[in-house]
Amino acid sequence: MRRLIVTEFMSLDGVVEAPGGEPTHPHSGWTIPFSSEDLREFKLREVQEAGSLLLGRRTYEQFAAAWPPREGVFADIMNGLPKTIVTSRPGELTWNSTALEQPVRDGLARLKEGDGDPILVAGSASLVRSLLVWGLVDELRLLVFPVMIGGGLRIFPDDREKWVFELADLHRFASGAVLHTYRLAVG
């Protein structure tokens, strides 16, 4: 069975929106001042270990516009990884992508049943919220940056359900960002 790993850039106030310069937030690019060599090395290892990407439609469109023209090891991996997209408009996909089988929850369960390296979910706030509600997240990597941006998209559901995670790792980067790695608790 493949593990599903969610990786998110997050502000101290829980916002995941527009970390890299997307035009949807007044404080877009809020992660950029906190970039560091050790953080970039971690993100490279993360994509090197992934077997594929799972993306929501909006994140797919942003990534598909941003990554193909880039060069370098990280870009080569991002461009080469197979991608599964959660979308209701599957006919328009490019960039080594296929649409997830519908219904979404069943398609995700089938995707996880296969053999292979982990499925990495980046960004995709609406998709991640559903994955959490459905209990499909095996590992949650929250890269928390020392900044508050006053609101925006968040990944956490507001359904008053309780999910228990265990802290698997904690790592502080030179920039002050902290990686919190959680795994869904068993039992």
C-alpha positions as CSV (number, residue, x, y, z in Angstrom):
1,M,0.0,0.0,0.0
2,R,1.3,3.5,-0.9
3,R,1.6,6.1,1.8
4,L,-0.2,9.5,1.2
5,I,2.0,12.4,2.4
6,V,0.6,15.9,2.6
7,T,3.2,18.6,2.7
8,E,2.2,22.2,3.3
9,F,3.9,25.6,3.8
10,M,1.9,27.2,6.7
11,S,2.0,30.6,8.4
12,L,1.8,30.8,12.2
13,D,-1.9,31.6,11.9
14,G,-2.5,28.4,9.9
15,V,-2.7,29.9,6.4
16,V,-1.5,27.9,3.4
17,E,-2.5,30.3,0.7
18,A,-0.1,32.0,-1.7
19,P,3.2,31.0,-0.1
20,G,5.3,31.5,-3.2
21,G,4.0,34.5,-5.0
22,E,0.5,33.5,-6.2
23,P,-1.7,36.6,-6.8
24,T,-4.6,35.5,-4.5
25,H,-3.4,37.0,-1.3
26,P,-2.2,40.5,-0.2
27,H,0.9,39.0,1.5
28,S,1.7,36.6,-1.4
29,G,5.2,35.1,-1.3
30,W,5.3,35.1,2.5
31,T,7.7,32.1,2.6
32,I,10.3,33.7,0.4
33,P,12.2,35.7,3.1
34,F,12.6,32.5,5.0
35,S,14.3,30.4,2.4
36,S,17.5,28.7,3.4
37,E,19.8,26.1,2.0
38,D,18.8,23.4,4.4
39,L,15.1,24.0,3.7
40,R,15.7,23.8,0.0
41,E,17.7,20.5,0.5
42,F,14.8,19.1,2.5
43,K,12.2,20.0,-0.2
44,L,14.5,18.4,-2.9
45,R,14.8,15.1,-0.9
46,E,11.0,15.2,-0.4
47,V,10.3,15.2,-4.1
48,Q,13.1,12.7,-4.8
49,E,11.4,10.2,-2.5
50,A,8.0,10.7,-4.0
51,G,6.6,8.3,-6.5
52,S,3.9,10.7,-7.8
53,L,2.1,13.9,-7.0
54,L,-1.6,14.3,-6.2
55,L,-2.9,17.8,-6.8
56,G,-6.2,19.7,-6.8
57,R,-7.1,21.4,-10.0
58,R,-6.1,25.0,-9.0
59,T,-2.7,23.8,-7.7
60,Y,-2.2,21.8,-10.8
61,E,-2.9,24.8,-13.0
62,Q,-0.4,26.9,-11.0
63,F,2.3,24.3,-11.0
64,A,1.8,23.4,-14.7
65,A,2.3,27.0,-15.6
66,A,5.3,27.5,-13.3
67,W,7.5,24.3,-13.5
68,P,7.9,23.4,-17.2
69,P,10.0,26.4,-18.1
70,R,12.3,26.0,-15.1
71,E,15.6,24.2,-15.1
72,G,17.6,22.3,-12.5
73,V,17.4,19.1,-10.5
74,F,14.2,20.1,-8.6
75,A,12.4,21.2,-11.8
76,D,13.4,18.1,-13.6
77,I,11.9,15.9,-10.8
78,M,8.7,18.0,-10.6
79,N,8.3,17.9,-14.4
80,G,9.0,14.2,-14.6
81,L,6.9,12.9,-11.7
82,P,3.5,11.3,-12.7
83,K,0.7,13.5,-11.5
84,T,-2.9,12.6,-10.6
85,I,-5.3,15.5,-10.6
86,V,-8.6,15.8,-8.8
87,T,-10.7,17.6,-11.3
88,S,-14.2,17.7,-12.9
89,R,-12.5,18.9,-16.1
90,P,-10.2,16.0,-17.0
91,G,-10.0,16.7,-20.8
92,E,-7.5,19.6,-20.5
93,L,-4.7,17.9,-18.6
94,T,-1.1,18.1,-19.7
95,W,2.3,18.0,-17.9
96,N,2.5,14.2,-17.3
97,S,-1.0,14.2,-15.6
98,T,-4.1,12.1,-15.5
99,A,-7.4,12.7,-13.9
100,L,-8.3,10.7,-10.7
101,E,-11.1,8.2,-11.2
102,Q,-14.4,9.2,-9.9
103,P,-15.9,9.2,-7.3
104,V,-13.0,11.0,-5.7
105,R,-12.9,9.1,-2.4
106,D,-13.0,5.7,-4.1
107,G,-10.4,6.8,-6.7
108,L,-8.0,7.9,-3.9
109,A,-8.5,4.6,-2.1
110,R,-7.6,2.7,-5.3
111,L,-4.6,4.9,-5.9
112,K,-3.3,4.2,-2.4
113,E,-3.8,0.4,-2.8
114,G,-1.1,0.2,-5.5
115,D,2.5,-0.6,-4.9
116,G,5.2,2.1,-5.1
117,D,6.8,5.1,-3.5
118,P,4.7,7.6,-1.6
119,I,2.1,9.9,-3.1
120,L,2.9,13.5,-2.3
121,V,0.2,16.2,-2.0
122,A,1.5,19.7,-2.1
123,G,-0.7,22.8,-1.8
124,S,-4.3,21.8,-2.8
125,A,-6.0,23.2,0.3
126,S,-9.5,22.0,-0.6
127,L,-8.3,18.5,-1.5
128,V,-6.2,18.3,1.7
129,R,-9.2,19.2,3.8
130,S,-11.2,16.3,2.2
131,L,-8.3,13.9,2.6
132,L,-8.1,14.8,6.3
133,V,-11.8,14.3,6.8
134,W,-11.7,10.9,5.0
135,G,-8.8,9.7,7.1
136,L,-6.6,9.1,4.0
137,V,-3.5,11.1,5.2
138,D,-0.8,8.8,6.4
139,E,1.7,11.6,7.1
140,L,1.2,15.3,7.5
141,R,4.2,17.6,7.0
142,L,3.6,21.1,8.2
143,L,6.4,23.5,7.4
144,V,5.5,26.4,9.7
145,F,7.1,29.8,8.9
146,P,7.6,32.5,11.6
147,V,5.1,34.9,10.1
148,M,1.3,35.7,10.6
149,I,-0.5,36.9,7.5
150,G,-3.9,37.7,8.9
151,G,-6.1,35.1,7.2
152,G,-6.5,33.1,4.1
153,L,-7.1,29.5,3.0
154,R,-6.5,26.9,5.6
155,I,-6.4,23.1,5.3
156,F,-8.0,22.1,8.5
157,P,-11.7,20.9,8.4
158,D,-14.3,22.6,10.6
159,D,-16.5,19.5,11.0
160,R,-15.8,19.0,14.8
161,E,-14.4,15.5,14.2
162,K,-11.5,14.4,16.2
163,W,-8.4,12.9,14.5
164,V,-5.3,12.0,16.6
165,F,-1.9,12.3,15.1
166,E,1.5,11.4,16.6
167,L,4.5,13.7,16.3
168,A,7.0,11.7,14.2
169,D,9.7,14.4,13.7
170,L,10.4,18.0,14.5
171,H,13.1,19.9,12.6
172,R,14.1,23.6,12.8
173,F,15.7,25.1,9.7
174,A,18.3,27.9,9.7
175,S,15.7,30.4,8.5
176,G,13.5,29.8,11.6
177,A,10.9,27.7,9.8
178,V,10.0,24.5,11.6
179,L,8.9,21.2,10.1
180,H,6.3,19.3,12.1
181,T,5.9,15.8,10.8
182,Y,2.8,13.9,12.1
183,R,1.5,10.4,11.4
184,L,-2.1,9.3,11.9
185,A,-2.3,7.5,15.2
186,V,-3.4,3.9,15.0
187,G,-6.2,2.8,17.4
